[in-house]
């Protein structure tokens, strides 16, 4: 059973920083992509950033230059460093791990429970 757990959310003032963490545990053959999504109140979930197994990263235009996604391959963890936070960054942030559970299985996505980020003065 693959489990994904996020942490690091909280309340921060505009212009501040937060670092979100995501740990993937359980038994799986290969980790393909680690991604961060967010869902703001009354809005759809959007992909914020992702990092592929080869280290390639991809960012939503609204966070480019402010957010940085990284991964710790030894500990199966991913991080989202968020700088210059704005009130519009307020949302629940979710981590998604795309993994192959077995060598002969296709990739499946596993979600964490989400962590609240509130940017407010």
C-alpha positions as CSV (number, residue, x, y, z in Angstrom):
1,X,0.0,0.0,0.0
2,X,1.4,3.3,-1.1
3,X,0.9,6.3,1.2
4,X,1.5,9.9,0.6
5,X,1.7,12.4,3.4
6,X,2.1,16.2,3.1
7,X,3.2,18.6,5.8
8,X,4.4,22.2,6.1
9,X,1.3,24.3,5.5
10,X,0.4,27.2,7.7
11,X,-0.4,30.9,7.8
12,X,2.1,33.4,6.4
13,X,2.1,37.1,5.5
14,X,2.3,38.3,1.9
15,X,5.8,38.2,0.7
16,X,6.7,35.4,3.1
17,X,7.9,31.8,2.5
18,X,6.8,28.3,3.2
19,X,8.3,24.9,2.5
20,X,5.9,22.0,1.9
21,X,7.1,18.4,2.3
22,X,5.7,15.2,0.8
23,X,6.8,11.7,1.8
24,X,5.9,8.6,-0.1
25,X,6.0,5.3,1.8
26,X,5.1,1.7,1.2
27,X,6.2,-0.8,-1.4
28,X,6.5,0.2,-5.0
29,X,8.8,-0.6,-7.9
30,X,9.5,2.8,-9.4
31,X,8.6,6.5,-8.7
32,X,7.9,8.4,-12.0
33,X,6.7,11.8,-11.1
34,X,6.2,13.9,-8.0
35,X,3.7,16.7,-8.4
36,X,2.1,19.5,-6.4
37,X,-1.5,20.6,-7.0
38,X,-3.6,23.2,-5.3
39,X,-7.3,23.9,-4.9
40,X,-8.3,27.4,-3.9
41,X,-11.8,28.0,-2.5
42,X,-14.5,27.7,-5.2
43,X,-11.9,26.9,-7.9
44,X,-10.7,23.8,-9.6
45,X,-7.6,21.9,-8.7
46,X,-4.6,23.0,-10.7
47,X,-1.1,21.6,-11.2
48,X,1.4,23.9,-9.6
49,X,4.7,22.1,-10.1
50,X,6.1,18.6,-10.9
51,X,9.4,16.9,-11.1
52,X,10.1,13.9,-13.2
53,X,12.4,11.0,-12.3
54,X,15.1,12.4,-14.5
55,X,15.0,15.7,-12.7
56,X,13.1,17.7,-15.2
57,X,10.7,20.2,-13.7
58,X,7.6,21.9,-14.8
59,X,5.8,24.9,-13.3
60,X,2.4,26.6,-13.6
61,X,3.0,30.1,-15.1
62,X,1.6,31.8,-12.0
63,X,4.3,30.4,-9.8
64,X,7.3,30.5,-12.0
65,X,10.2,32.3,-10.4
66,X,8.6,32.0,-6.9
67,X,8.2,28.3,-6.3
68,X,10.8,25.6,-6.6
69,X,10.1,21.8,-6.6
70,X,12.7,19.3,-5.6
71,X,13.0,15.7,-4.6
72,X,15.1,13.6,-2.2
73,X,15.4,10.2,-4.0
74,X,16.9,8.5,-1.0
75,X,14.0,9.3,1.3
76,X,11.2,9.3,-1.4
77,X,10.4,12.8,-0.5
78,X,9.4,15.9,-2.5
79,X,9.5,19.5,-1.5
80,X,7.8,22.7,-2.7
81,X,9.7,25.9,-1.6
82,X,7.3,28.8,-1.9
83,X,8.7,32.3,-1.8
84,X,7.2,35.7,-2.3
85,X,3.8,34.3,-1.4
86,X,0.6,36.2,-2.4
87,X,-2.9,36.1,-1.0
88,X,-4.0,34.4,-4.2
89,X,-1.7,31.5,-3.3
90,X,-4.1,30.6,-0.5
91,X,-5.3,27.0,-1.2
92,X,-5.1,23.5,0.0
93,X,-1.9,22.0,-1.5
94,X,-1.9,18.3,-2.5
95,X,1.0,16.0,-3.3
96,X,0.6,13.4,-6.0
97,X,3.0,10.5,-6.5
98,X,2.9,8.7,-9.8
99,X,4.4,5.3,-9.2
100,X,4.6,1.8,-10.6
101,X,3.7,-0.6,-7.9
102,X,5.1,-3.6,-9.7
103,X,7.6,-4.0,-12.6
104,X,4.8,-5.2,-14.9
105,X,2.2,-2.6,-13.8
106,X,1.4,0.7,-15.3
107,X,1.8,4.0,-13.3
108,X,-0.9,5.0,-10.8
109,X,-1.3,8.2,-9.0
110,X,-1.5,8.4,-5.2
111,X,-2.7,11.5,-3.4
112,X,-2.0,12.9,0.0
113,X,-4.6,14.4,2.3
114,X,-3.6,18.0,1.6
115,X,-2.1,20.8,3.6
116,X,-3.7,24.3,4.0
117,X,-1.6,27.3,3.0
118,X,-3.1,30.7,3.9
119,X,-1.4,33.9,2.9
120,X,-2.9,36.8,4.8
121,X,-1.9,40.0,6.6
